[in-house]
Amino acid sequence: MAAPARRNLPLADDARTVDRAWRPVYAVWEITLRCDLACRHCGSRAGHARPDELSTREALDLVRQMAELGVREVTLIGGEAYLRDDWLDIVRAVRAHGMQCSTTTGARGITDEIARSAKAAGIQSASVSVDGLRATHDRVRAWGGSFDAAMRGLRAFRAAGIPVSSNTHIHRDNVREIPELFERLVAEGIHAWLMQLTVAMGRAADEDSLVLEPYQVLEVLPMLARVKRRADEARQLRRGLTRSGSPTCAPAQ
């Protein structure tokens, strides 16, 4: 169980000049640590909710404060954001304050109904986490069936009219699967793909077998460059099909 957060800490009497000159335009907000997966690389060690997570009133007030700061886009994450009963209230508040709103999810519990409700509340994009082909993803996410659930989640969001993207941790278990995984995600209609190297934080700090060795990074970067070229080809194909009026999925970037 996470320790209680440190709250009501003293603030500086005045803001520095440099702080007055800049504003956070994009916020990634971990609204809960509650999660229905137990990913081996989770930087937050998500599972149980924090004992003192923000109440609905406090969360909505934070939305107001972000808008006043000049934030333009908020991505709701967890844990799993949709496991908070009030997550759609938070989405509606973000949109009502004129900010864009997206979410990142492992999608284990995403149903057609949840996706439609998210669309109605104002979610504008959803990124589904996919960390390898089926066997690898299920092993890393510590739940058999999590890969198929992620694919169902992607399709549910798309069916609800929400643009979908994906994000992938690159680690020793999946490093050879990245090109094939990319093709699978393109086929599922993603419009963007965020890739990041798994680092030794959270549960990954206990998983020496996951983190890439330095010499492997020298192999990963050229591989990603090749995948980028393939993404450019997919984008051009999509644009050509769109001009011809033929239906197509949106490619990854």
N, C-alpha and C positions, 0 to 999 in steps of 0.2 A: 504494500500500500504506500502510495506516495506521501511524503511528509506535507503537512499544511504549508500553504504558500506564505511568503513573507508579505504582509500587507501594510498599508498606511505608513510606508517608509517616508522619512523626511525628504522634501524636495529642495532643490537649490533656490536661493532667494530670487535669482534672476537667470534668464537663459543667456547662454553665450551668443556672441554675434554669429558664429558659424551655425548654431542651432536655429537661429531666427531666419537664416538664409535658405534653409532646406526644409522640405516636408516629406514625410513618407507617403508616396503615391500608391504603393502596393503593400497590402498586409496579408500574410498567411496566418490564420488564426486557429490554433488548436483548441477547439471549444470543449473537448472532453478527452480524457484518457481511456474511457470505456471503449472496448474493442471486442469484436467477435472472432478475431484471429489472434495468433501468437507468433508473429513473424520473427524469425531468427535474427533479422538484421534491424529490428525496430529501434530507432534511436531514442524513443521515448519510453521503451519497455511498457507499451500500452497493454491494457487488459482490464483492470479495475478503474473505475472513475476516481478522480482525486477526491479526498474527503471534504474539500471545501471549494468545489468548482462554482463558478459564477451562477447565481440565480438568474431566472429569466429577466427580472428587473435590472440586475446589474449588467447582464449581457446587452440588453437593449440600450442601456445608458452608454456602454462602451461603443456601440455602433454610432451613437450620436457624437461621442468624442472623436472617433476616427473621422467622421465626416467633417467636423470642425477643424481637424488637423489638415485636411486637404487630401485624405486618402481617396483614390479613385476606383480601386478594385480590391475586393476582399475574397480570399479563397478560404473556405471552411474545411478544416481537416480534423483529425483526431490522432489516436484512437479512430473511432468511426463517428463522423459528425451526425449521421442519420440516427444514431442510437440515443441522442438527446431528444426527449419528447418535444422540445420547443425549437428544434433546429429550423423548421420552416418559418416559425415566427421571426427568428433571427434573419433568415433569408429575406423575408418580406420587409423587415426594418432596413436592412442594407439597401435594398432597391428603393424603398421610400425616401431614403436620404440621398438618392441620386448616384449611388455607387454601383459598379458592376459587381456581380456575385457569381462565383464558381465554386466547385467542390472537388476534392480528391478523395478517392475511396478504393478500398479493396473489393467492394461490391458483393461481398458474400450474401448480404441480405437484400440487395436491390431487386425489387419486383417491378412489374409494369405499373402497378398502382403507385408505388413510391416514386418512380420516375415521373409519372404524370403529375403527381402532387408537387414534386420539385419544380417541374416546368411551370405549373400554375403559380407557384410561390415566387418565381423569378430567377431560378438558377439558369444561367446563360451558357455554361459549359461545364462538362464533367470529365475529369481525368481518372481513368481506372488503372490501378497499379498492376503490372504484369511483370513477373520477375523470372521468366524463362518459359520453356515449353512445358507441357502439362506435368510431367513427372517432377521436373526441377522446381517449378512454381509451387506445386503442392508440398514438396519437401521443405522449401524455404519458408512458406507461409504456415507450415505446421498443421495443415488440415487437408485431408484428401477430398478432392472436389472443388478446391478453391479456384483452380484454373477455369473449370467449366462455369463456375459462378461468375468469375470476372467476365467471361465472354457473354454470358447472359445479361450481365449488367450493362456492358457496352451496347448490346442490342436493345435493351429496354430503354436506355437513354436516347438512342437514335430514334426509336419508334415514337418516343414522346416529343421528338423535335428538338432535342438538346444536342448541340455539337459535342462530339466526343474526342478526347485525346487520350494518351497513355503515358505512363512514366515507368521507368525500369531502373533498378539498381543493377549495376554490373559487378559481378563477383566471380570467384573461381568456379562456382557450380554452373554458371550460365554463359561464361565468356565465349564458348564455342557455339552457342545457340543464337547469338544476337542477330546475324543476318537472316536466319530462317524465322526468328520471332518477328522481325520487322515485316517480312512478307505476310505473316499471319495477321499482324495488326493493321496493315494496309487493307487487307481483305475485309477487315471488320469495320473499315470506314473512318479511321482516326484522321484528324486534320493536323495533329502535332504530336511529337514524341520527345519527352524529356528523359535524358539519360544521365545517370550520376554514378560515381564510383562508391561502392559500399566502404564506409570508414569505420574505424574501431570506436564506436560510441554506442551507448545503450546495450542491447543484447548482442550486437555485433562485436562488442569488446570481449565477449565470452566465446566468440566463434572464430578462432584463429584460422580455421579452414576456409572461411568465406572471403576474407580480405585478400585482395590481389597482392602479389609480391611486386616490388618495384620494377623488375625486369618485364613482368607481364603487361604493365602499363605501356611499355614501348611497343607491344604488339597490339594493344587495344586501340590506341590512337589512329594508326593507319587503317585498321578495320572500320572504325567509325567514319573515317574519311570516305571509304568505299561505300558505306551505307548511305552517307550523305549524297553521293552522286546518284545512287539508286533512288533516293527520295526526290531529287530534282527531276529525274526521268518520270517518276510517278506523278509529280505535280504537273509536268507538261502534258502528260497523257490525260490527266483529269481535265485540264483546261481545254484540250482539244475536244474531248467528249462533251464537255459542257457547251462549247460553241456549236457542236453539231446537234445538240438537243437530246443526246442519249443520256440515260441515267447512269450515274457512276458514284462510287464512294469518294470521299475526300481523302487525299493521300497524307501521309505523315511528312513532317519537316525534319 
